[in-house]
Amino acid sequence: MKRLFSTSRELFFLFSHPSLWFRKPLRQEQLKRDPFEQFADWYRAAERQIFVEFVNWLCLSTIDENGYPDGRIVLLKEFDPAGFVFYTNTLSRKGRALERNPKASMTFYWGGTQRQVRILGDVEKVEEKTADAYFASRPRESQLGAWASQQSAVLSSREQLAESVEKYREKFSGHEVPRPPFWTGYRLIPRRFEFWELRLSRLHDRFEYFESESGSWEIRRLSP
């Protein structure tokens, strides 16, 4: 007898998401012509799902100095037709990787809707005033942490980090915390999108948006 579900956990998930049983195949004509609009639709759908806790979490992948792919979770802070923005320490591994090779990919996975979006593109820093405005909106403890953490550097102990935080707390006591010169935002400018949606048959739906020679977005279906 063919086993339909590999684990009891998978079975529980499927019974918790009855819409998956009745989901119809995704057709190209259902997609927006503009991939940014399509992303916004899926993003909003994920926000409405109680099973998706952190809609703006994504895996950012860069290439390290030895040519190896290097991924980590970061937070999407804004997106529009100009691109997808996140913030980080410029001296971190990802910051150094982007300085050497300003190309990256973003992968979003929303379990509640069983959808994934992959975005590949070029990366640029946001304008100084944009980074300043976002940094000013952060909680003070997060601002102090940005100064205190030499991201990706080796620490001798947790206490060393705590001492660094206290040093900057004292330094900026009674004053606004300015944005560190080594902390800014990055914008990924998409060159390719891929939208994936689960099918219980494992014959998942995949559609790729790519730039044509004329600069317009074209769509094609990919084999799962």
Sine and cosine of phi, psi and omega as CSV:
sin_phi,cos_phi,sin_psi,cos_psi,sin_omega,cos_omega
0.00,0.00,0.75,-0.67,-0.03,-1.00
-0.95,0.31,0.76,-0.65,0.04,-1.00
-1.00,0.10,0.83,-0.55,-0.05,-1.00
-0.99,0.13,-0.55,0.84,-0.10,-1.00
-0.78,-0.62,0.71,-0.71,-0.10,-1.00
-0.97,0.24,-0.50,0.87,-0.04,-1.00
-0.60,-0.80,0.35,-0.94,0.06,-1.00
-0.91,0.42,-0.50,0.87,0.02,-1.00
-0.91,0.42,-0.65,0.76,0.03,-1.00
-0.91,0.42,-0.65,0.76,0.02,-1.00
-0.89,0.45,-0.68,0.73,0.04,-1.00
-0.87,0.49,-0.67,0.74,-0.01,-1.00
-0.87,0.48,-0.71,0.70,-0.05,-1.00
-0.91,0.42,-0.62,0.79,0.05,-1.00
-0.95,0.30,-0.37,0.93,0.06,-1.00
-0.99,0.15,-0.23,0.97,-0.02,-1.00
-0.79,-0.61,0.93,0.36,-0.08,-1.00
-0.86,0.50,-0.39,0.92,-0.02,-1.00
-0.89,0.46,-0.42,0.91,-0.01,-1.00
-0.91,0.41,-0.47,0.88,0.00,-1.00
-0.94,0.35,-0.45,0.89,-0.09,-1.00
-0.93,-0.36,0.09,1.00,-0.01,-1.00
-0.92,0.40,0.78,-0.63,0.02,-1.00
-1.00,0.05,0.42,-0.91,0.03,-1.00
-0.83,0.56,0.58,-0.82,0.00,-1.00
-0.99,0.14,0.80,-0.60,-0.01,-1.00
-0.97,-0.26,0.50,-0.87,-0.03,-1.00
-0.87,0.49,-0.58,0.82,-0.03,-1.00
-0.93,0.36,-0.23,0.97,0.06,-1.00
-0.99,0.13,-0.27,0.96,-0.06,-1.00
-0.99,0.13,0.50,-0.87,0.12,-0.99
-0.94,0.35,0.51,-0.86,0.06,-1.00
-0.94,0.35,-0.49,0.87,-0.02,-1.00
-0.99,-0.12,0.86,-0.50,-0.04,-1.00
-0.90,0.44,-0.47,0.88,0.04,-1.00
-0.92,0.39,-0.62,0.78,0.05,-1.00
-0.93,0.37,-0.62,0.78,0.03,-1.00
-0.90,0.43,-0.67,0.74,0.04,-1.00
-0.87,0.49,-0.71,0.71,-0.01,-1.00
-0.87,0.50,-0.63,0.77,0.02,-1.00
-0.88,0.47,-0.75,0.66,-0.03,-1.00
-0.93,0.36,-0.59,0.81,0.02,-1.00
-0.89,0.46,-0.72,0.69,0.02,-1.00
-0.91,0.42,-0.60,0.80,0.04,-1.00
-0.90,0.44,-0.63,0.78,0.04,-1.00
-0.92,0.40,-0.61,0.79,0.02,-1.00
-0.88,0.47,-0.49,0.87,-0.03,-1.00
-0.99,0.15,-0.18,0.98,-0.07,-1.00
-1.00,0.03,0.77,-0.64,0.02,-1.00
-0.95,0.31,-0.29,0.96,-0.01,-1.00
-1.00,0.02,0.01,1.00,0.04,-1.00
-0.93,-0.37,0.95,-0.30,-0.09,-1.00
-1.00,0.09,-0.65,0.76,-0.13,-0.99
-0.80,-0.60,0.99,0.14,-0.10,-1.00
-0.89,0.46,-0.54,0.84,-0.09,-1.00
-1.00,-0.01,0.16,0.99,0.11,-0.99
-0.98,0.21,0.66,-0.75,0.04,-1.00
-0.54,-0.84,0.40,-0.91,0.11,-0.99
-1.00,-0.09,0.90,-0.43,0.04,-1.00
-0.99,-0.12,0.84,-0.55,0.00,-1.00
-0.92,-0.40,0.75,-0.66,0.05,-1.00
-0.80,-0.60,-0.02,-1.00,0.05,-1.00
-0.90,-0.44,0.79,-0.61,-0.04,-1.00
-0.99,0.14,-0.04,-1.00,-0.10,-0.99
-0.92,0.39,-0.28,0.96,0.03,-1.00
-0.98,-0.20,0.11,0.99,0.04,-1.00
1.00,0.06,0.16,0.99,0.01,-1.00
-1.00,0.01,0.61,-0.79,0.10,-1.00
-0.93,0.36,0.60,-0.80,-0.08,-1.00
-0.68,-0.74,0.92,-0.40,-0.07,-1.00
-0.91,-0.42,0.46,-0.89,0.07,-1.00
-0.36,-0.93,0.36,-0.93,0.02,-1.00
-1.00,0.08,0.77,-0.64,0.11,-0.99
-0.75,-0.66,0.12,-0.99,-0.04,-1.00
-0.95,-0.30,0.78,-0.63,0.12,-0.99
-0.97,0.26,0.81,-0.58,-0.04,-1.00
-0.98,-0.21,-0.46,0.89,0.08,-1.00
-0.26,-0.97,0.40,-0.92,0.12,-0.99
-0.50,-0.86,0.54,-0.84,0.04,-1.00
-0.32,-0.95,-0.04,-1.00,-0.02,-1.00
-0.86,0.51,-0.24,0.97,0.04,-1.00
-0.99,0.17,-0.40,0.92,0.01,-1.00
0.55,-0.84,-0.20,-0.98,-0.11,-0.99
-0.88,-0.48,0.83,-0.55,-0.19,-0.98
-0.94,-0.33,0.70,-0.71,0.15,-0.99
-0.67,-0.74,0.25,-0.97,-0.05,-1.00
-0.81,-0.58,0.54,-0.84,0.01,-1.00
-0.23,-0.97,0.08,-1.00,0.09,-1.00
-0.97,0.22,0.79,-0.61,-0.05,-1.00
-0.94,0.34,-0.29,0.96,-0.01,-1.00
-1.00,-0.10,0.02,1.00,0.05,-1.00
-0.95,0.33,0.13,-0.99,0.02,-1.00
-0.86,0.52,-0.69,0.73,0.00,-1.00
-0.93,0.36,-0.59,0.81,0.04,-1.00
-0.89,0.46,-0.69,0.72,0.02,-1.00
-0.93,0.38,-0.62,0.79,0.02,-1.00
-0.89,0.46,-0.67,0.74,-0.01,-1.00
-0.95,0.32,-0.45,0.89,0.08,-1.00
-0.93,0.37,-0.64,0.77,0.02,-1.00
-0.96,0.27,-0.68,0.74,-0.12,-0.99
-0.62,-0.79,1.00,-0.03,-0.10,-0.99
-0.97,0.24,0.83,0.56,0.07,-1.00
-0.71,-0.70,0.56,-0.83,-0.05,-1.00
-0.36,-0.93,0.15,-0.99,0.13,-0.99
-0.76,-0.65,0.48,-0.88,0.08,-1.00
-0.85,-0.52,0.70,-0.72,0.07,-1.00
-0.82,-0.57,0.86,-0.52,0.07,-1.00
-0.96,-0.29,0.70,-0.71,0.12,-0.99
-0.73,-0.68,0.83,-0.56,-0.01,-1.00
-0.90,-0.44,0.98,-0.21,-0.10,-1.00
-0.88,0.47,-0.57,0.82,-0.04,-1.00
-0.90,0.44,-0.50,0.87,0.03,-1.00
-0.96,-0.26,-0.09,1.00,-0.04,-1.00
0.80,0.61,0.78,0.63,0.03,-1.00
-0.77,-0.64,0.51,-0.86,0.04,-1.00
-0.71,-0.70,0.60,-0.80,0.10,-1.00
-0.78,-0.62,0.76,-0.64,0.09,-1.00
-0.91,-0.42,0.70,-0.72,-0.02,-1.00
-0.74,-0.67,0.81,-0.59,0.06,-1.00
-0.91,-0.41,0.62,-0.79,0.01,-1.00
-0.06,-1.00,-0.10,-0.99,0.04,-1.00
-1.00,-0.03,0.46,-0.89,-0.06,-1.00
-0.85,-0.53,0.68,-0.73,0.07,-1.00
-0.71,-0.70,0.36,-0.93,0.07,-1.00
-0.98,0.19,0.54,-0.84,0.07,-1.00
-0.97,0.25,0.22,-0.98,0.03,-1.00
-0.91,0.42,0.48,-0.88,-0.02,-1.00
-0.83,0.56,-0.69,0.73,-0.04,-1.00
-0.91,0.41,-0.52,0.85,0.04,-1.00
-0.93,0.37,-0.71,0.71,0.03,-1.00
-0.90,0.43,-0.65,0.76,0.02,-1.00
-0.87,0.49,-0.71,0.70,-0.04,-1.00
-0.90,0.43,-0.68,0.74,0.01,-1.00
-0.92,0.39,-0.69,0.73,-0.01,-1.00
-0.87,0.49,-0.64,0.77,0.00,-1.00
-0.90,0.43,-0.40,0.91,-0.02,-1.00
-0.99,0.11,-0.18,0.98,-0.05,-1.00
-0.97,0.23,0.44,-0.90,0.10,-1.00
-0.86,0.51,0.50,-0.86,-0.06,-1.00
-0.85,0.52,-0.64,0.77,0.00,-1.00
-0.88,0.47,-0.61,0.80,0.04,-1.00
-0.93,0.37,-0.60,0.80,0.05,-1.00
-0.90,0.44,-0.70,0.71,0.03,-1.00
-0.90,0.43,-0.62,0.78,0.03,-1.00
-0.89,0.46,-0.57,0.82,0.02,-1.00
-0.90,0.45,-0.60,0.80,0.05,-1.00
-0.96,0.29,-0.66,0.76,-0.14,-0.99
-0.96,0.27,-0.53,0.85,-0.09,-1.00
-1.00,0.01,0.89,-0.46,0.17,-0.99
-1.00,0.04,0.99,0.17,-0.22,-0.97
-0.79,0.61,0.76,-0.65,0.01,-1.00
0.99,0.15,-0.11,0.99,0.07,-1.00
-0.97,0.25,0.44,-0.90,0.00,-1.00
-0.97,0.26,0.72,-0.70,0.05,-1.00
-0.95,-0.30,0.62,-0.78,0.07,-1.00
-0.98,0.20,-0.47,0.88,-0.01,-1.00
-0.22,-0.97,0.22,-0.98,0.10,-1.00
-0.90,0.43,-0.55,0.84,-0.01,-1.00
-0.89,0.46,-0.57,0.82,0.03,-1.00
-0.86,0.51,-0.66,0.75,0.02,-1.00
-0.92,0.38,-0.68,0.73,0.00,-1.00
-0.88,0.47,-0.64,0.77,0.03,-1.00
-0.90,0.43,-0.62,0.79,0.01,-1.00
-0.91,0.42,-0.65,0.76,0.04,-1.00
-0.88,0.48,-0.71,0.71,-0.02,-1.00
-0.90,0.43,-0.56,0.83,0.04,-1.00
-0.87,0.49,-0.71,0.71,-0.01,-1.00
-0.98,0.22,-0.45,0.89,0.08,-1.00
-0.89,0.46,-0.67,0.74,0.03,-1.00
-0.94,0.35,-0.66,0.75,-0.04,-1.00
-0.87,0.49,-0.66,0.75,-0.08,-1.00
-0.98,-0.18,0.23,0.97,-0.01,-1.00
-0.84,0.54,0.80,-0.60,0.01,-1.00
0.99,0.17,0.09,1.00,-0.03,-1.00
-0.74,-0.68,0.34,-0.94,0.14,-0.99
-0.93,0.36,0.55,-0.84,0.02,-1.00
-1.00,0.04,0.89,-0.46,0.00,-1.00
-0.97,0.24,0.33,-0.94,0.06,-1.00
-0.95,0.33,0.75,-0.66,0.05,-1.00
-0.89,0.45,0.54,-0.84,0.02,-1.00
-0.92,0.39,-0.27,0.96,-0.02,-1.00
-0.97,-0.23,0.38,0.92,-0.04,-1.00
-0.69,-0.73,0.81,-0.58,-0.05,-1.00
-0.37,-0.93,-0.08,-1.00,0.03,-1.00
-0.96,-0.29,0.44,-0.90,0.05,-1.00
-0.81,-0.59,0.56,-0.83,0.03,-1.00
-0.86,-0.51,0.84,-0.54,0.11,-0.99
-1.00,0.01,0.84,-0.54,0.01,-1.00
-0.99,-0.15,0.95,-0.30,-0.14,-0.99
-0.90,0.44,0.64,-0.77,0.17,-0.99
-0.91,-0.41,-0.34,0.94,0.00,-1.00
-0.42,-0.91,0.64,-0.77,0.10,-1.00
-0.86,-0.52,0.53,-0.85,0.20,-0.98
-0.72,-0.69,0.79,-0.61,0.02,-1.00
-0.94,-0.34,0.81,-0.59,-0.05,-1.00
-0.84,-0.54,0.69,-0.73,0.03,-1.00
-0.71,-0.70,0.71,-0.71,-0.06,-1.00
-0.91,0.41,0.65,-0.76,0.24,-0.97
-0.84,-0.54,0.69,-0.73,-0.02,-1.00
-0.88,0.47,-0.41,0.91,0.02,-1.00
-0.97,0.25,-0.10,1.00,-0.13,-0.99
0.96,0.28,0.00,1.00,0.11,-0.99
-1.00,0.02,0.94,0.35,-0.12,-0.99
-0.92,0.40,0.36,-0.93,0.05,-1.00
-1.00,-0.08,0.78,-0.62,0.02,-1.00
-0.74,-0.67,0.77,-0.64,0.06,-1.00
-0.76,-0.66,0.69,-0.73,-0.01,-1.00
-0.92,-0.40,0.74,-0.67,0.16,-0.99
-0.98,-0.22,0.77,-0.63,0.02,-1.00
-0.66,-0.75,0.42,-0.91,-0.02,-1.00
-0.99,0.17,0.77,-0.64,0.06,-1.00
-0.99,0.14,0.11,-0.99,0.01,-1.00
-0.89,0.46,-0.45,0.89,0.00,-1.00
-0.99,0.14,-0.14,0.99,0.00,-1.00
1.00,-0.09,-0.07,1.00,0.03,-1.00
-1.00,0.07,0.29,-0.96,0.01,-1.00
-1.00,0.01,0.76,-0.65,0.08,-1.00
-0.93,-0.38,0.44,-0.90,-0.02,-1.00
-0.84,-0.54,0.66,-0.75,0.11,-0.99
-0.58,-0.81,0.53,-0.85,0.03,-1.00
-0.99,0.11,0.64,-0.77,0.05,-1.00
-0.92,-0.38,0.51,-0.86,0.08,-1.00
-0.93,0.37,0.65,-0.76,-0.03,-1.00
-0.94,0.34,0.00,0.00,0.00,0.00
